[in-house]
């Protein structure tokens, strides 16, 4: 028997309690508990920001995507079929909202107002060469890279979330790594 695959009972019970606690919050939110819904949003805020940042470049657009996502999630949570997939469900809503903003922005040209500074999360790393290299990738490569490396999602989770094959996720990650390497080598 492989002893490395044995999980101590104490850790297993703590993990089950965490999962049960999160699922009970989702059930409460489905039944209309606003505090449970707010708690779920707060728990997932950083993860959602990372996804939005991977798709959108403007902090203003990210804020819009957040607001629209929260409103839609609150309205649609009674229809969530499996509470275990809350994070995937709300992330899918966010991605759709980000794509809506991209489509909307193609129609308009915006001028940034440098006086306004009310960001949800300050992106302290936006000037790093690596982040600039990632931001220069095409949208599909950029999003997959952000989800995998910055949001710690597995290939299976990304595949399910983006509704693409696992092989496509692996291919995108490989192409993204190669392009980032070439960009970083040139600089």
N, C-alpha and C positions, 0 to 999 in steps of 0.2 A: 504494500500500500504506500502511496506517495504521501508523506507527511506534510509536504508543502501545500497540498490542496485542502488540508483540514483547517476549518475555521473554528476558533474557540467559541464555545456556546455563548459566552458573555457578549462577544462582538456581534454574533448573529442576532441575539435578542435585541441589542441596541439598534442594529440596522432595521430590524422589523418594526421596532417602536417608532423610529424616524419615518419609515414608509407609512405606517399606520397613522401617525400624527399628520403627515402631509395629506394623505387620502381623506382623513376626517375633516381637514380644513376645506378640501375641495368639495366634499359632500355638503358641508355647511354653506359654502359659497353657492353651490348649485341650488340650495334651498333658500337662498336670499339673504344670507348673513353677510352684511357689508364689511364687517371687521375681518372676517375670514378671507374675503376676496382681497381686501387691501393688504392683508398679511401675505397672501400668495403673490401679489404683485411685487411687494417689497422684496420677498425672497428671490424672485426671478429678475429683478431690475438690472443687476449687473450683467447677467447673461444676455438679457434682451438688448442692452446697450451695445454689447460686443457684436451681436448680430446686425443691429441697425448701423453701427459704425462700419461694418464690413460692406454694407450696401450703399450707404449714403455718406457723403463727405461733409455736408453742412450740418452744424449743430442745430440750426433752426429746423431743418428738415427732419432730423432725428427726433427732436421734441414733438413735431407734428405727428410723426409716425407713432411715437409713444402714446400721445393723447388719443389718437384715432384707435389704436390697438386696445387701449384700456376701455374706451367706450364700447367698442364692438364686443370685446370679451365679456364685459359686464352684461351686455344685452343678450349675448348668445350662450352664456354659461349654463343656463338650464338645459340646453340641448347637447352638452358634452356627454358622450356616451360612456366613456371609460375614464374614470378619475385618475388612473395611473398615468395617463398621457396628457395631463394638464400642461406641462412645460412644452411638449411638442406641439400641442394644440395652439397655445398662445404664441409660440414662436412662428408658427405657420401664418397666423393672423398678422403678426408684425411684418413678416416678409411680404405678404400681399399688400400691406399698407405702404411699405417702402417702395414696392414696384409701382403702386398708384402714384406716389409722389414723383418718382422718376418720370413717369408718363406725363404728369401734369407739368413738371419743370421743363420738359422739351418744348412746351408751348410758350413759355415765358422766359424772359431774361431778368434776373434779379440783381440788384445792387446791394451788397452787404452794408449794413449799418454798424460801423465799428464801435459805436457808443453802447450798444446793447450787449450785455454779457450776463445772461441768466441760464447757464448751461446746467444740465442734469448732472453730468460727470465731466470733469475737466480732463481732457485728453492730453496728458502730460507728455505722451510719447509721439505725438503727431509729427514732430520734426526729426525723428530718428530716420536714418537712411533705410532701414529695414521696412518701417511702416510706409515710407514713401514708395518703396519698391512694390510692396503689396498693393498699395492704392493704385499703382499704375497698371495692374493686371486687368484683364477683362472682367466683367461683372461675375460671370460664372466661376472663374478661377479665384477671384478675390473672396467671394462669399464662402466657397468651400474651404479656402485657407483659413479664414477667420473662424468659421465654425469648428474646424478640426484643431487648430493650434491655440486659439485664444478662448474658445468656448468649451474646450475639452469634450467635444462630442465624438462618438465613435463613428466609424465608416457606416455601420448599420443605421445609426441614428440619423446621420446626414442623408443617407439614401432614402430613408423613410420620410424625413422632413421635406426634402426637395423633390421627392417622387421620381428619383432616377435610380438606375442600377448601381449596385455596389462597385462594379467594375468602372463605371463612369466616374464615381467619386475618387477611386484610386488613381484613375487616369488624370483627372483634374489636379489632384494633389501633386502627382509626378510632374506634370507640365508646369504647375505653379512653382514648384521647387527649382526646376530647371531655369525658368524665366527669372526668378528672383536671384538665383546664382549668377546668371549672365548680367543682370542689372547691377548687382553689387560688385561684380568683377570689373565692370567698366568704370565705376565710380572710384 
